[in-house]
């Protein structure tokens, strides 16, 4: 994937209506609809094309800023 592809995924995730959830590592994450970001794992998704992406971010400062920790094709 190119930087432009990653930027598009990030922008889609940041504007998605899906709510952020705080995970066990104190990062915020959400899984949202997005096609073309890869394939699901053979174990959990049977190597099918991914229709969703999980975006994980760290919030810092006064909460108006965040940084991407990871993003990956999601199962389901």
mmCIF file of the N, C-alpha and C atoms, coordinates in Angstrom:
data_MODEL
# 
_entry.id   MODEL 
# 
loop_
_atom_site.group_PDB 
_atom_site.id 
_atom_site.type_symbol 
_atom_site.label_atom_id 
_atom_site.label_alt_id 
_atom_site.label_comp_id 
_atom_site.label_asym_id 
_atom_site.label_entity_id 
_atom_site.label_seq_id 
_atom_site.pdbx_PDB_ins_code 
_atom_site.Cartn_x 
_atom_site.Cartn_y 
_atom_site.Cartn_z 
_atom_site.occupancy 
_atom_site.B_iso_or_equiv 
_atom_site.pdbx_formal_charge 
_atom_site.auth_seq_id 
_atom_site.auth_comp_id 
_atom_site.auth_asym_id 
_atom_site.auth_atom_id 
_atom_site.pdbx_PDB_model_num 
ATOM 1   N N  . UNK A 1 1  ? 0.834   -1.171  0.000  1.00 0.00 ? 1  UNK A N  1 
ATOM 2   C CA . UNK A 1 1  ? 0.000   0.000   0.000  1.00 0.00 ? 1  UNK A CA 1 
ATOM 3   C C  . UNK A 1 1  ? 0.885   1.243   0.000  1.00 0.00 ? 1  UNK A C  1 
ATOM 4   N N  . UNK A 1 2  ? 0.393   2.279   -0.607 1.00 0.00 ? 2  UNK A N  1 
ATOM 5   C CA . UNK A 1 2  ? 1.131   3.536   -0.656 1.00 0.00 ? 2  UNK A CA 1 
ATOM 6   C C  . UNK A 1 2  ? 0.747   4.417   0.536  1.00 0.00 ? 2  UNK A C  1 
ATOM 7   N N  . UNK A 1 3  ? 1.497   5.481   0.742  1.00 0.00 ? 3  UNK A N  1 
ATOM 8   C CA . UNK A 1 3  ? 1.146   6.440   1.789  1.00 0.00 ? 3  UNK A CA 1 
ATOM 9   C C  . UNK A 1 3  ? -0.233  7.041   1.537  1.00 0.00 ? 3  UNK A C  1 
ATOM 10  N N  . UNK A 1 4  ? -0.573  7.265   0.271  1.00 0.00 ? 4  UNK A N  1 
ATOM 11  C CA . UNK A 1 4  ? -1.899  7.788   -0.058 1.00 0.00 ? 4  UNK A CA 1 
ATOM 12  C C  . UNK A 1 4  ? -2.997  6.806   0.328  1.00 0.00 ? 4  UNK A C  1 
ATOM 13  N N  . UNK A 1 5  ? -2.748  5.510   0.114  1.00 0.00 ? 5  UNK A N  1 
ATOM 14  C CA . UNK A 1 5  ? -3.715  4.485   0.517  1.00 0.00 ? 5  UNK A CA 1 
ATOM 15  C C  . UNK A 1 5  ? -3.923  4.519   2.032  1.00 0.00 ? 5  UNK A C  1 
ATOM 16  N N  . UNK A 1 6  ? -2.823  4.598   2.769  1.00 0.00 ? 6  UNK A N  1 
ATOM 17  C CA . UNK A 1 6  ? -2.905  4.629   4.232  1.00 0.00 ? 6  UNK A CA 1 
ATOM 18  C C  . UNK A 1 6  ? -3.611  5.892   4.716  1.00 0.00 ? 6  UNK A C  1 
ATOM 19  N N  . UNK A 1 7  ? -3.352  7.000   4.056  1.00 0.00 ? 7  UNK A N  1 
ATOM 20  C CA . UNK A 1 7  ? -4.017  8.258   4.401  1.00 0.00 ? 7  UNK A CA 1 
ATOM 21  C C  . UNK A 1 7  ? -5.523  8.129   4.202  1.00 0.00 ? 7  UNK A C  1 
ATOM 22  N N  . UNK A 1 8  ? -5.942  7.501   3.109  1.00 0.00 ? 8  UNK A N  1 
ATOM 23  C CA . UNK A 1 8  ? -7.366  7.324   2.824  1.00 0.00 ? 8  UNK A CA 1 
ATOM 24  C C  . UNK A 1 8  ? -8.024  6.443   3.886  1.00 0.00 ? 8  UNK A C  1 
ATOM 25  N N  . UNK A 1 9  ? -7.345  5.379   4.288  1.00 0.00 ? 9  UNK A N  1 
ATOM 26  C CA . UNK A 1 9  ? -7.880  4.514   5.343  1.00 0.00 ? 9  UNK A CA 1 
ATOM 27  C C  . UNK A 1 9  ? -8.040  5.315   6.633  1.00 0.00 ? 9  UNK A C  1 
ATOM 28  N N  . UNK A 1 10 ? -7.007  6.071   6.998  1.00 0.00 ? 10 UNK A N  1 
ATOM 29  C CA . UNK A 1 10 ? -7.046  6.866   8.224  1.00 0.00 ? 10 UNK A CA 1 
ATOM 30  C C  . UNK A 1 10 ? -8.193  7.872   8.178  1.00 0.00 ? 10 UNK A C  1 
ATOM 31  N N  . UNK A 1 11 ? -8.328  8.591   7.064  1.00 0.00 ? 11 UNK A N  1 
ATOM 32  C CA . UNK A 1 11 ? -9.390  9.588   6.943  1.00 0.00 ? 11 UNK A CA 1 
ATOM 33  C C  . UNK A 1 11 ? -10.768 8.936   7.043  1.00 0.00 ? 11 UNK A C  1 
ATOM 34  N N  . UNK A 1 12 ? -10.932 7.787   6.410  1.00 0.00 ? 12 UNK A N  1 
ATOM 35  C CA . UNK A 1 12 ? -12.201 7.071   6.477  1.00 0.00 ? 12 UNK A CA 1 
ATOM 36  C C  . UNK A 1 12 ? -12.498 6.668   7.913  1.00 0.00 ? 12 UNK A C  1 
ATOM 37  N N  . UNK A 1 13 ? -11.494 6.161   8.609  1.00 0.00 ? 13 UNK A N  1 
ATOM 38  C CA . UNK A 1 13 ? -11.679 5.757   10.002 1.00 0.00 ? 13 UNK A CA 1 
ATOM 39  C C  . UNK A 1 13 ? -12.005 6.924   10.913 1.00 0.00 ? 13 UNK A C  1 
ATOM 40  N N  . UNK A 1 14 ? -11.324 8.046   10.712 1.00 0.00 ? 14 UNK A N  1 
ATOM 41  C CA . UNK A 1 14 ? -11.541 9.200   11.576 1.00 0.00 ? 14 UNK A CA 1 
ATOM 42  C C  . UNK A 1 14 ? -12.927 9.818   11.368 1.00 0.00 ? 14 UNK A C  1 
ATOM 43  N N  . UNK A 1 15 ? -13.494 9.669   10.189 1.00 0.00 ? 15 UNK A N  1 
ATOM 44  C CA . UNK A 1 15 ? -14.816 10.242  9.922  1.00 0.00 ? 15 UNK A CA 1 
ATOM 45  C C  . UNK A 1 15 ? -15.941 9.222   10.028 1.00 0.00 ? 15 UNK A C  1 
ATOM 46  N N  . UNK A 1 16 ? -15.590 7.961   10.257 1.00 0.00 ? 16 UNK A N  1 
ATOM 47  C CA . UNK A 1 16 ? -16.593 6.913   10.398 1.00 0.00 ? 16 UNK A CA 1 
ATOM 48  C C  . UNK A 1 16 ? -17.452 7.166   11.639 1.00 0.00 ? 16 UNK A C  1 
ATOM 49  N N  . UNK A 1 17 ? -18.733 6.852   11.531 1.00 0.00 ? 17 UNK A N  1 
ATOM 50  C CA . UNK A 1 17 ? -19.657 7.027   12.653 1.00 0.00 ? 17 UNK A CA 1 
ATOM 51  C C  . UNK A 1 17 ? -19.487 5.957   13.731 1.00 0.00 ? 17 UNK A C  1 
ATOM 52  N N  . UNK A 1 18 ? -18.713 4.919   13.449 1.00 0.00 ? 18 UNK A N  1 
ATOM 53  C CA . UNK A 1 18 ? -18.470 3.868   14.434 1.00 0.00 ? 18 UNK A CA 1 
ATOM 54  C C  . UNK A 1 18 ? -17.761 4.492   15.645 1.00 0.00 ? 18 UNK A C  1 
ATOM 55  N N  . UNK A 1 19 ? -18.200 4.120   16.843 1.00 0.00 ? 19 UNK A N  1 
ATOM 56  C CA . UNK A 1 19 ? -17.627 4.703   18.052 1.00 0.00 ? 19 UNK A CA 1 
ATOM 57  C C  . UNK A 1 19 ? -16.275 4.085   18.394 1.00 0.00 ? 19 UNK A C  1 
ATOM 58  N N  . UNK A 1 20 ? -15.414 4.907   18.972 1.00 0.00 ? 20 UNK A N  1 
ATOM 59  C CA . UNK A 1 20 ? -14.116 4.442   19.458 1.00 0.00 ? 20 UNK A CA 1 
ATOM 60  C C  . UNK A 1 20 ? -14.317 3.648   20.737 1.00 0.00 ? 20 UNK A C  1 
ATOM 61  N N  . UNK A 1 21 ? -13.500 2.615   20.924 1.00 0.00 ? 21 UNK A N  1 
ATOM 62  C CA . UNK A 1 21 ? -13.509 1.822   22.158 1.00 0.00 ? 21 UNK A CA 1 
ATOM 63  C C  . UNK A 1 21 ? -12.103 1.834   22.728 1.00 0.00 ? 21 UNK A C  1 
ATOM 64  N N  . UNK A 1 22 ? -12.004 1.941   24.044 1.00 0.00 ? 22 UNK A N  1 
ATOM 65  C CA . UNK A 1 22 ? -10.714 1.880   24.713 1.00 0.00 ? 22 UNK A CA 1 
ATOM 66  C C  . UNK A 1 22 ? -10.341 0.414   24.872 1.00 0.00 ? 22 UNK A C  1 
ATOM 67  N N  . UNK A 1 23 ? -9.160  0.025   24.357 1.00 0.00 ? 23 UNK A N  1 
ATOM 68  C CA . UNK A 1 23 ? -8.770  -1.384  24.455 1.00 0.00 ? 23 UNK A CA 1 
ATOM 69  C C  . UNK A 1 23 ? -7.936  -1.632  25.712 1.00 0.00 ? 23 UNK A C  1 
ATOM 70  N N  . UNK A 1 24 ? -7.499  -2.861  25.906 1.00 0.00 ? 24 UNK A N  1 
ATOM 71  C CA . UNK A 1 24 ? -6.780  -3.245  27.125 1.00 0.00 ? 24 UNK A CA 1 
ATOM 72  C C  . UNK A 1 24 ? -5.419  -2.559  27.259 1.00 0.00 ? 24 UNK A C  1 
ATOM 73  N N  . UNK A 1 25 ? -4.898  -2.013  26.165 1.00 0.00 ? 25 UNK A N  1 
ATOM 74  C CA . UNK A 1 25 ? -3.602  -1.320  26.183 1.00 0.00 ? 25 UNK A CA 1 
ATOM 75  C C  . UNK A 1 25 ? -3.757  0.198   26.295 1.00 0.00 ? 25 UNK A C  1 
ATOM 76  N N  . UNK A 1 26 ? -4.970  0.651   26.601 1.00 0.00 ? 26 UNK A N  1 
ATOM 77  C CA . UNK A 1 26 ? -5.291  2.079   26.708 1.00 0.00 ? 26 UNK A CA 1 
ATOM 78  C C  . UNK A 1 26 ? -5.130  2.834   25.397 1.00 0.00 ? 26 UNK A C  1 
ATOM 79  N N  . UNK A 1 27 ? -5.343  2.133   24.282 1.00 0.00 ? 27 UNK A N  1 
ATOM 80  C CA . UNK A 1 27 ? -5.413  2.756   22.971 1.00 0.00 ? 27 UNK A CA 1 
ATOM 81  C C  . UNK A 1 27 ? -6.877  2.743   22.546 1.00 0.00 ? 27 UNK A C  1 
ATOM 82  N N  . UNK A 1 28 ? -7.227  3.671   21.682 1.00 0.00 ? 28 UNK A N  1 
ATOM 83  C CA . UNK A 1 28 ? -8.582  3.709   21.138 1.00 0.00 ? 28 UNK A CA 1 
ATOM 84  C C  . UNK A 1 28 ? -8.591  2.991   19.797 1.00 0.00 ? 28 UNK A C  1 
ATOM 85  N N  . UNK A 1 29 ? -9.645  2.201   19.581 1.00 0.00 ? 29 UNK A N  1 
ATOM 86  C CA . UNK A 1 29 ? -9.741  1.483   18.316 1.00 0.00 ? 29 UNK A CA 1 
ATOM 87  C C  . UNK A 1 29 ? -11.176 1.446   17.826 1.00 0.00 ? 29 UNK A C  1 
ATOM 88  N N  . UNK A 1 30 ? -11.295 1.282   16.517 1.00 0.00 ? 30 UNK A N  1 
ATOM 89  C CA . UNK A 1 30 ? -12.598 1.083   15.892 1.00 0.00 ? 30 UNK A CA 1 
ATOM 90  C C  . UNK A 1 30 ? -12.396 0.243   14.651 1.00 0.00 ? 30 UNK A C  1 
ATOM 91  N N  . UNK A 1 31 ? -13.417 -0.530  14.319 1.00 0.00 ? 31 UNK A N  1 
ATOM 92  C CA . UNK A 1 31 ? -13.434 -1.327  13.108 1.00 0.00 ? 31 UNK A CA 1 
ATOM 93  C C  . UNK A 1 31 ? -14.549 -0.786  12.232 1.00 0.00 ? 31 UNK A C  1 
ATOM 94  N N  . UNK A 1 32 ? -14.227 -0.450  10.997 1.00 0.00 ? 32 UNK A N  1 
ATOM 95  C CA . UNK A 1 32 ? -15.175 0.213   10.105 1.00 0.00 ? 32 UNK A CA 1 
ATOM 96  C C  . UNK A 1 32 ? -15.089 -0.382  8.711  1.00 0.00 ? 32 UNK A C  1 
ATOM 97  N N  . UNK A 1 33 ? -16.131 -0.168  7.935  1.00 0.00 ? 33 UNK A N  1 
ATOM 98  C CA . UNK A 1 33 ? -16.189 -0.695  6.571  1.00 0.00 ? 33 UNK A CA 1 
ATOM 99  C C  . UNK A 1 33 ? -15.146 -0.015  5.687  1.00 0.00 ? 33 UNK A C  1 
ATOM 100 N N  . UNK A 1 34 ? -14.364 -0.837  4.994  1.00 0.00 ? 34 UNK A N  1 
ATOM 101 C CA . UNK A 1 34 ? -13.368 -0.336  4.042  1.00 0.00 ? 34 UNK A CA 1 
ATOM 102 C C  . UNK A 1 34 ? -12.892 -1.512  3.208  1.00 0.00 ? 34 UNK A C  1 
ATOM 103 N N  . UNK A 1 35 ? -13.052 -1.434  1.908  1.00 0.00 ? 35 UNK A N  1 
ATOM 104 C CA . UNK A 1 35 ? -12.601 -2.514  1.034  1.00 0.00 ? 35 UNK A CA 1 
ATOM 105 C C  . UNK A 1 35 ? -11.284 -2.137  0.374  1.00 0.00 ? 35 UNK A C  1 
ATOM 106 N N  . UNK A 1 36 ? -10.544 -3.138  -0.016 1.00 0.00 ? 36 UNK A N  1 
ATOM 107 C CA . UNK A 1 36 ? -9.300  -2.916  -0.733 1.00 0.00 ? 36 UNK A CA 1 
ATOM 108 C C  . UNK A 1 36 ? -8.078  -2.741  0.140  1.00 0.00 ? 36 UNK A C  1 
ATOM 109 N N  . UNK A 1 37 ? -8.191  -3.111  1.405  1.00 0.00 ? 37 UNK A N  1 
ATOM 110 C CA . UNK A 1 37 ? -7.061  -2.924  2.317  1.00 0.00 ? 37 UNK A CA 1 
ATOM 111 C C  . UNK A 1 37 ? -6.313  -4.223  2.595  1.00 0.00 ? 37 UNK A C  1 
ATOM 112 N N  . UNK A 1 38 ? -6.596  -5.255  1.845  1.00 0.00 ? 38 UNK A N  1 
ATOM 113 C CA . UNK A 1 38 ? -5.875  -6.509  2.047  1.00 0.00 ? 38 UNK A CA 1 
ATOM 114 C C  . UNK A 1 38 ? -6.817  -7.683  2.169  1.00 0.00 ? 38 UNK A C  1 
ATOM 115 N N  . UNK A 1 39 ? -6.298  -8.752  2.752  1.00 0.00 ? 39 UNK A N  1 
ATOM 116 C CA . UNK A 1 39 ? -7.077  -9.973  2.940  1.00 0.00 ? 39 UNK A CA 1 
ATOM 117 C C  . UNK A 1 39 ? -7.131  -10.328 4.415  1.00 0.00 ? 39 UNK A C  1 
ATOM 118 N N  . UNK A 1 40 ? -8.152  -11.077 4.773  1.00 0.00 ? 40 UNK A N  1 
ATOM 119 C CA . UNK A 1 40 ? -8.285  -11.560 6.134  1.00 0.00 ? 40 UNK A CA 1 
ATOM 120 C C  . UNK A 1 40 ? -7.295  -12.700 6.353  1.00 0.00 ? 40 UNK A C  1 
ATOM 121 N N  . UNK A 1 41 ? -6.942  -12.922 7.594  1.00 0.00 ? 41 UNK A N  1 
ATOM 122 C CA . UNK A 1 41 ? -5.997  -13.997 7.891  1.00 0.00 ? 41 UNK A CA 1 
ATOM 123 C C  . UNK A 1 41 ? -6.604  -15.343 7.517  1.00 0.00 ? 41 UNK A C  1 
ATOM 124 N N  . UNK A 1 42 ? -5.779  -16.306 7.102  1.00 0.00 ? 42 UNK A N  1 
ATOM 125 C CA . UNK A 1 42 ? -6.308  -17.627 6.762  1.00 0.00 ? 42 UNK A CA 1 
ATOM 126 C C  . UNK A 1 42 ? -7.045  -18.270 7.939  1.00 0.00 ? 42 UNK A C  1 
ATOM 127 N N  . UNK A 1 43 ? -6.542  -18.066 9.160  1.00 0.00 ? 43 UNK A N  1 
ATOM 128 C CA . UNK A 1 43 ? -7.123  -18.702 10.343 1.00 0.00 ? 43 UNK A CA 1 
ATOM 129 C C  . UNK A 1 43 ? -8.491  -18.115 10.711 1.00 0.00 ? 43 UNK A C  1 
ATOM 130 N N  . UNK A 1 44 ? -8.639  -16.798 10.611 1.00 0.00 ? 44 UNK A N  1 
ATOM 131 C CA . UNK A 1 44 ? -9.866  -16.156 11.075 1.00 0.00 ? 44 UNK A CA 1 
ATOM 132 C C  . UNK A 1 44 ? -10.781 -15.676 9.965  1.00 0.00 ? 44 UNK A C  1 
ATOM 133 N N  . UNK A 1 45 ? -10.274 -15.557 8.752  1.00 0.00 ? 45 UNK A N  1 
ATOM 134 C CA . UNK A 1 45 ? -11.114 -15.047 7.677  1.00 0.00 ? 45 UNK A CA 1 
ATOM 135 C C  . UNK A 1 45 ? -11.037 -15.839 6.398  1.00 0.00 ? 45 UNK A C  1 
ATOM 136 N N  . UNK A 1 46 ? -10.321 -16.957 6.429  1.00 0.00 ? 46 UNK A N  1 
ATOM 137 C CA . UNK A 1 46 ? -10.260 -17.823 5.259  1.00 0.00 ? 46 UNK A CA 1 
ATOM 138 C C  . UNK A 1 46 ? -9.603  -17.187 4.043  1.00 0.00 ? 46 UNK A C  1 
ATOM 139 N N  . UNK A 1 47 ? -8.753  -16.190 4.256  1.00 0.00 ? 47 UNK A N  1 
ATOM 140 C CA . UNK A 1 47 ? -8.035  -15.484 3.182  1.00 0.00 ? 47 UNK A CA 1 
ATOM 141 C C  . UNK A 1 47 ? -8.961  -14.734 2.232  1.00 0.00 ? 47 UNK A C  1 
ATOM 142 N N  . UNK A 1 48 ? -10.170 -14.442 2.681  1.00 0.00 ? 48 UNK A N  1 
ATOM 143 C CA . UNK A 1 48 ? -11.109 -13.662 1.858  1.00 0.00 ? 48 UNK A CA 1 
ATOM 144 C C  . UNK A 1 48 ? -10.688 -12.197 1.841  1.00 0.00 ? 48 UNK A C  1 
ATOM 145 N N  . UNK A 1 49 ? -11.073 -11.451 0.804  1.00 0.00 ? 49 UNK A N  1 
ATOM 146 C CA . UNK A 1 49 ? -10.779 -10.011 0.803  1.00 0.00 ? 49 UNK A CA 1 
ATOM 147 C C  . UNK A 1 49 ? -11.407 -9.335  2.021  1.00 0.00 ? 49 UNK A C  1 
ATOM 148 N N  . UNK A 1 50 ? -10.662 -8.467  2.655  1.00 0.00 ? 50 UNK A N  1 
ATOM 149 C CA . UNK A 1 50 ? -11.163 -7.766  3.835  1.00 0.00 ? 50 UNK A CA 1 
ATOM 150 C C  . UNK A 1 50 ? -12.165 -6.699  3.427  1.00 0.00 ? 50 UNK A C  1 
ATOM 151 N N  . UNK A 1 51 ? -13.254 -6.608  4.158  1.00 0.00 ? 51 UNK A N  1 
ATOM 152 C CA . UNK A 1 51 ? -14.268 -5.594  3.911  1.00 0.00 ? 51 UNK A CA 1 
ATOM 153 C C  . UNK A 1 51 ? -14.262 -4.543  5.020  1.00 0.00 ? 51 UNK A C  1 
ATOM 154 N N  . UNK A 1 52 ? -13.385 -4.740  6.010  1.00 0.00 ? 52 UNK A N  1 
ATOM 155 C CA . UNK A 1 52 ? -13.286 -3.817  7.133  1.00 0.00 ? 52 UNK A CA 1 
ATOM 156 C C  . UNK A 1 52 ? -11.822 -3.615  7.505  1.00 0.00 ? 52 UNK A C  1 
ATOM 157 N N  . UNK A 1 53 ? -11.575 -2.545  8.239  1.00 0.00 ? 53 UNK A N  1 
ATOM 158 C CA . UNK A 1 53 ? -10.242 -2.247  8.757  1.00 0.00 ? 53 UNK A CA 1 
ATOM 159 C C  . UNK A 1 53 ? -10.390 -1.888  10.230 1.00 0.00 ? 53 UNK A C  1 
ATOM 160 N N  . UNK A 1 54 ? -9.439  -2.315  11.039 1.00 0.00 ? 54 UNK A N  1 
ATOM 161 C CA . UNK A 1 54 ? -9.364  -1.862  12.424 1.00 0.00 ? 54 UNK A CA 1 
ATOM 162 C C  . UNK A 1 54 ? -8.263  -0.823  12.514 1.00 0.00 ? 54 UNK A C  1 
ATOM 163 N N  . UNK A 1 55 ? -8.595  0.324   13.084 1.00 0.00 ? 55 UNK A N  1 
ATOM 164 C CA . UNK A 1 55 ? -7.667  1.436   13.266 1.00 0.00 ? 55 UNK A CA 1 
ATOM 165 C C  . UNK A 1 55 ? -7.446  1.600   14.760 1.00 0.00 ? 55 UNK A C  1 
ATOM 166 N N  . UNK A 1 56 ? -6.181  1.669   15.185 1.00 0.00 ? 56 UNK A N  1 
ATOM 167 C CA . UNK A 1 56 ? -5.826  1.827   16.593 1.00 0.00 ? 56 UNK A CA 1 
ATOM 168 C C  . UNK A 1 56 ? -4.994  3.094   16.728 1.00 0.00 ? 56 UNK A C  1 
ATOM 169 N N  . UNK A 1 57 ? -5.403  3.977   17.652 1.00 0.00 ? 57 UNK A N  1 
ATOM 170 C CA . UNK A 1 57 ? -4.704  5.248   17.845 1.00 0.00 ? 57 UNK A CA 1 
ATOM 171 C C  . UNK A 1 57 ? -4.434  5.481   19.322 1.00 0.00 ? 57 UNK A C  1 
ATOM 172 N N  . UNK A 1 58 ? -3.415  6.299   19.594 1.00 0.00 ? 58 UNK A N  1 
ATOM 173 C CA . UNK A 1 58 ? -3.124  6.764   20.951 1.00 0.00 ? 58 UNK A CA 1 
ATOM 174 C C  . UNK A 1 58 ? -3.553  8.218   21.034 1.00 0.00 ? 58 UNK A C  1 
ATOM 175 N N  . UNK A 1 59 ? -4.247  8.558   22.087 1.00 0.00 ? 59 UNK A N  1 
ATOM 176 C CA . UNK A 1 59 ? -4.673  9.934   22.310 1.00 0.00 ? 59 UNK A CA 1 
ATOM 177 C C  . UNK A 1 59 ? -3.653  10.600  23.224 1.00 0.00 ? 59 UNK A C  1 
ATOM 178 N N  . UNK A 1 60 ? -3.322  11.844  22.947 1.00 0.00 ? 60 UNK A N  1 
ATOM 179 C CA . UNK A 1 60 ? -2.376  12.544  23.819 1.00 0.00 ? 60 UNK A CA 1 
ATOM 180 C C  . UNK A 1 60 ? -2.721  14.015  23.922 1.00 0.00 ? 60 UNK A C  1 
ATOM 181 N N  . UNK A 1 61 ? -2.052  14.686  24.839 1.00 0.00 ? 61 UNK A N  1 
ATOM 182 C CA . UNK A 1 61 ? -2.329  16.100  25.055 1.00 0.00 ? 61 UNK A CA 1 
ATOM 183 C C  . UNK A 1 61 ? -3.701  16.297  25.650 1.00 0.00 ? 61 UNK A C  1 
ATOM 184 N N  . UNK A 1 62 ? -4.408  17.288  25.169 1.00 0.00 ? 62 UNK A N  1 
ATOM 185 C CA . UNK A 1 62 ? -5.735  17.600  25.696 1.00 0.00 ? 62 UNK A CA 1 
ATOM 186 C C  . UNK A 1 62 ? -6.835  16.786  25.018 1.00 0.00 ? 62 UNK A C  1 
ATOM 187 N N  . UNK A 1 63 ? -6.453  15.765  24.289 1.00 0.00 ? 63 UNK A N  1 
ATOM 188 C CA . UNK A 1 63 ? -7.427  14.904  23.631 1.00 0.00 ? 63 UNK A CA 1 
ATOM 189 C C  . UNK A 1 63 ? -7.758  15.300  22.212 1.00 0.00 ? 63 UNK A C  1 
ATOM 190 N N  . UNK A 1 64 ? -7.211  16.405  21.744 1.00 0.00 ? 64 UNK A N  1 
ATOM 191 C CA . UNK A 1 64 ? -7.488  16.853  20.379 1.00 0.00 ? 64 UNK A CA 1 
ATOM 192 C C  . UNK A 1 64 ? -6.529  16.235  19.374 1.00 0.00 ? 64 UNK A C  1 
ATOM 193 N N  . UNK A 1 65 ? -5.534  15.514  19.861 1.00 0.00 ? 65 UNK A N  1 
ATOM 194 C CA . UNK A 1 65 ? -4.517  14.950  18.995 1.00 0.00 ? 65 UNK A CA 1 
ATOM 195 C C  . UNK A 1 65 ? -4.408  13.450  19.218 1.00 0.00 ? 65 UNK A C  1 
ATOM 196 N N  . UNK A 1 66 ? -4.023  12.757  18.163 1.00 0.00 ? 66 UNK A N  1 
ATOM 197 C CA . UNK A 1 66 ? -3.798  11.317  18.277 1.00 0.00 ? 66 UNK A CA 1 
ATOM 198 C C  . UNK A 1 66 ? -2.743  10.913  17.265 1.00 0.00 ? 66 UNK A C  1 
ATOM 199 N N  . UNK A 1 67 ? -2.200  9.732   17.456 1.00 0.00 ? 67 UNK A N  1 
ATOM 200 C CA . UNK A 1 67 ? -1.266  9.175   16.484 1.00 0.00 ? 67 UNK A CA 1 
ATOM 201 C C  . UNK A 1 67 ? -1.647  7.736   16.216 1.00 0.00 ? 67 UNK A C  1 
ATOM 202 N N  . UNK A 1 68 ? -1.425  7.298   14.999 1.00 0.00 ? 68 UNK A N  1 
ATOM 203 C CA . UNK A 1 68 ? -1.765  5.935   14.599 1.00 0.00 ? 68 UNK A CA 1 
ATOM 204 C C  . UNK A 1 68 ? -0.781  4.967   15.242 1.00 0.00 ? 68 UNK A C  1 
ATOM 205 N N  . UNK A 1 69 ? -1.316  3.956   15.887 1.00 0.00 ? 69 UNK A N  1 
ATOM 206 C CA . UNK A 1 69 ? -0.501  2.875   16.429 1.00 0.00 ? 69 UNK A CA 1 
ATOM 207 C C  . UNK A 1 69 ? -0.405  1.767   15.387 1.00 0.00 ? 69 UNK A C  1 
ATOM 208 N N  . UNK A 1 70 ? -1.545  1.368   14.849 1.00 0.00 ? 70 UNK A N  1 
ATOM 209 C CA . UNK A 1 70 ? -1.581  0.360   13.789 1.00 0.00 ? 70 UNK A CA 1 
ATOM 210 C C  . UNK A 1 70 ? -2.942  0.392   13.103 1.00 0.00 ? 70 UNK A C  1 
ATOM 211 N N  . UNK A 1 71 ? -2.984  -0.202  11.941 1.00 0.00 ? 71 UNK A N  1 
ATOM 212 C CA . UNK A 1 71 ? -4.253  -0.446  11.240 1.00 0.00 ? 71 UNK A CA 1 
ATOM 213 C C  . UNK A 1 71 ? -4.071  -1.745  10.469 1.00 0.00 ? 71 UNK A C  1 
ATOM 214 N N  . UNK A 1 72 ? -5.136  -2.530  10.390 1.00 0.00 ? 72 UNK A N  1 
ATOM 215 C CA . UNK A 1 72 ? -5.012  -3.824  9.731  1.00 0.00 ? 72 UNK A CA 1 
ATOM 216 C C  . UNK A 1 72 ? -6.363  -4.307  9.219  1.00 0.00 ? 72 UNK A C  1 
ATOM 217 N N  . UNK A 1 73 ? -6.351  -5.189  8.192  1.00 0.00 ? 73 UNK A N  1 
ATOM 218 C CA . UNK A 1 73 ? -7.606  -5.746  7.682  1.00 0.00 ? 73 UNK A CA 1 
ATOM 219 C C  . UNK A 1 73 ? -8.329  -6.506  8.803  1.00 0.00 ? 73 UNK A C  1 
ATOM 220 N N  . UNK A 1 74 ? -9.634  -6.323  8.892  1.00 0.00 ? 74 UNK A N  1 
ATOM 221 C CA . UNK A 1 74 ? -10.403 -6.922  9.965  1.00 0.00 ? 74 UNK A CA 1 
ATOM 222 C C  . UNK A 1 74 ? -11.241 -8.090  9.474  1.00 0.00 ? 74 UNK A C  1 
ATOM 223 N N  . UNK A 1 75 ? -11.515 -8.990  10.385 1.00 0.00 ? 75 UNK A N  1 
ATOM 224 C CA . UNK A 1 75 ? -12.357 -10.146 10.111 1.00 0.00 ? 75 UNK A CA 1 
ATOM 225 C C  . UNK A 1 75 ? -13.806 -9.776  10.341 1.00 0.00 ? 75 UNK A C  1 
ATOM 226 N N  . UNK A 1 76 ? -14.675 -10.319 9.515  1.00 0.00 ? 76 UNK A N  1 
ATOM 227 C CA . UNK A 1 76 ? -16.101 -10.145 9.758  1.00 0.00 ? 76 UNK A CA 1 
ATOM 228 C C  . UNK A 1 76 ? -16.795 -9.188  8.868  1.00 0.00 ? 76 UNK A C  1 
# 
